[in-house]
C-alpha cells in the first residue's frame, strides 16, 4: 500500500499554473528522492502536499495512507503522521528548541533525557536546546535543528527539503547517517537539487521534476548518476522532443 500517492495533480498559485498532472506514489517502507533544477516546482509540490492554502489544487488528488487529504488543513495532515524538515524554517522567539523536542518525546512516553542522545546524533550543541528556535543559528545549525526535531517527532512519513543545503562536509556525513538510521524501515521523500545526501542515505526510487511535471523515474542511484553525467538536460529533451505523455510511459516502464 502507498503511504503517499499523488494522482494527476495540477496546482496553481495566484492564478498561475505551477504543477502539471503530477503522478507520484511512495509505498510504505520506501524512501524516494525528488530531484529537479531550481524553479522546477519542488518547493511548490512540498507545500501542496503539506496543505498550504495558497496552493490551489485544480485537478487530481492527494492520498495519504489511503485517506484523501486533498482539501484537508495542515494541522490535520500533521496529525495523520506527516512531518517535514524545512529548508528555510522561520525564527520563533519565545519558543525554546528543547521544549519542542521534549514535547515530542514526552508525547510518545519516551524518556525525557533521550533528547541528549538525539542532539549528539546530529552533532548539535546541547546548550542550543535552551535557545529560542533558530534565533542566531547559522545555516548549518538551522539544518541540524530541523533534523533534530524530525527525529524527535518520528512521523509516519517524513519529507526532507534540501537536507544537504548549507551543511559542511563533516556535518553532512553526520546528518546523512542520522537520517539514514532514522528512515530505515520508514517512509520518506527527500527533496534535493545536488544529491549529496545520497552519499549517506539509502533511497529506493528517484524522480525528476521538470517544469512542474514528473519527467523521469527510476532507481535513485541511476537517476542521480545520469544527472551528474548530463545535468537535467536529458529530462528536458525528453519532455521537449517526445512530449509529456511519452515521457510518462517511459517512466512507468523503468
N, C-alpha and C positions, 0 to 999 in steps of 0.2 A: 504494500500500500504506500502511496505517496504521502509524505508529510507536507509537502508544498507542491501545488500544481497551478500553473497559470495557463488558462485556455483562451487562445485567440484574443489576448488582452491588448486593447488600444486605449491610450490615455492622452488627455490634453491638459494644458495649464494656461489659463488666461486666453482660452480660445485657440491656442497653438498646439497642434499635434506633436507629441514628443515620443510616444511609443506606438509601434505599429504591429498589430497581430502577433504579439509575443506568445510563444508556446514554450513552456519550460516545466519540467517535473523533476523533483528531488525525492527519491524513495526513502523510506525510513532507514536509518542507519548508514546513509551515504553522505559524503561531503562533496559538493560541487563547487566549481570555480567559475566566476563570471569575469571574462577578460573584455577589454574594449579600450579604444583610444579616448582621449579627452573629448568630451562633448558627445559621446556616443549614446548617452542616456542611462548610464549605470546608476548614478545617484537618483535619477527620476524613477527608475524601476524599484530601487530600495524604498524610497519614500512612498511609492504607491503600495508596495507590499505591506508597509507599516500602517498605512491608512491616513496619511496626511491629507487634510481636506482640500488643499489647493490643487491636488492632483485628481482630476475627474476621469473616472472610467467611463468611456463612451461605448465600449463593446467588450464582450468577453467577461471572464470571471476569475476570481482568486479563491482557491480551496486550500484550507489548512487542516490537516489531519481529518480530511473528509467533510469538513464544515465549510460552507460558503461564507467567506468573510468579506466579500466584495464591498459591501456597504457597512461594515462593522467599524465602530470607532477604535482609535488607537488603544485605549486602555483595555478594551475587551479582547483585542488581539494579544496584548501582553499577558492577560490572564489565562489565555489558552496555552501559553508557553512559548511565545515568540520573544527572542531577545536580540539586542544589537550592540555592537561596539562601533560607535560613530567615528568617522574620520576626523571631524572637527566639532567636538561637543562644546557646549557653552560653559562659561564660568558661572557658578552658582554661589553667591555669597550667603553666609549664614548656614550652609549645609555642609557638614563635615563628611569627608570621604569615608572615614571609619564608620560613621553612623550608617551610611548606605550599605557598606559591605557587611557590617554586623547584623543589620536588619534582614538581609537575605539569608545569612547563616542561621540566625535565631528562628526565622520563619520556617526553616526546614528542620528545626530541632538539633542542628549541629552545634558542636562545641564552639563557644564564643571566641576562644583563642585560636581557632583554626584560621582566623584572618591572618595571623602571623605567617603561617605556612604558605598561604596564597600570595602574600606580599613577597616572600622570598622566592616563590616560583617564577615571578615576573621581574625579579631584581629591582624591586621598588623600595625606596626608603621608608622604613616603618614609621618614622616621625611624620610622614606626609598624611597618615591616617587622621591626624589631629588638625589638618589644614582644611580650609574651605575648598570645595570641589573645583579643581583645575585652576584655582587662583594662584598666579605666579608660577605655574608649572611650565616647563619647556615643552616643545613639541613632542619630544620623545617621552617625557613624563606623562603628558596627557594621554598618549597612546597606551602606555602601560597602565594608567589609571582605568581606562576603558576596558582593557583586557581583564584587569583585576575584578572589576565589577561584574563582568560577564561570567568569569569563573565562579564567583560567589553566588550569582543568580542561578546558574545551571539550568538554563531554559531547555525546553523540549527541542527547539530549533534555533540555531544561532546564525546571525548574519554578521559578518566581519567586514566592515567597509575600509578598504585600503589599510590592512593591518601592518604592511611593510612601509608605509609612508612616514617619512620623518624620523625613522629609527636608525641608529648607527649599527654597524655590522655586528658588534659584540652583543648588543641588546636584541637585535633581530633574531639571533640564534636562540637566546633565552626565551623570548616571546614565542618564537616559532615552535620550540619544543613544548612549551606550556600549552599552547593552542592544540598541538597535535595530541598530547596526552589527554586533554580535555575532550576533544572531538572523537576519540577512539570509541566506537560503538554508538556514537550520537549522530545527529543530523545537522548539517550546516551548509551555508552558502558564503563563500569567500569572494569578495569583490576586489579585483586588483588590476592595475594598469601594467605594471612591470613584471609581476610574478615572482619576485624574490622570495616571498614567504614559502613558496612551494619547495624550496631547498630543505625545508624543515617540517612541512606539513603534508601529510598524505591526502590526496584528493582523488576521487573516483572519476569524475567527468568534468570536462571543461567546455564552456560555451563562450562564443564570441558575439558581443553585441555591437552592431554597426548601424548607425543611423536609426536607432530606436527599434531595431529588429534583430532577433537571434539569427545570425547568418550561418554559423557553423557550430557543430558539437562533436565531441569525440573524447577519447582517453585524454585526461588532463595533461599528461607529460607530452603526448604527441602534439596536442594543440599548442602548448607553450613552446615547444621546440620549433614548430612551424612559424610562430610569431617571432621568435628570436632570429630565425633564419631570413624571413621575408617581411617582417613587420605585419601590419594589418592590411597591407595592400592585397594580399591573396584573397581575403574575405571580401574586400571592397570590389575586386574584379569579379568575384563570383556573383555578387549582387547586381553589378552593372551589366555583365555580359550574359548571364544566364537568367537573371530575374529572381525575385524573392521566392516564388513557388518552387522553382527547380532547386534552389539552394536548400530550401527546407527538406525537399525529398532526398537530396544528397545527405543532409544532416541526419535524417531518420535512418538511413542505411548504414551509418558509421557504427 
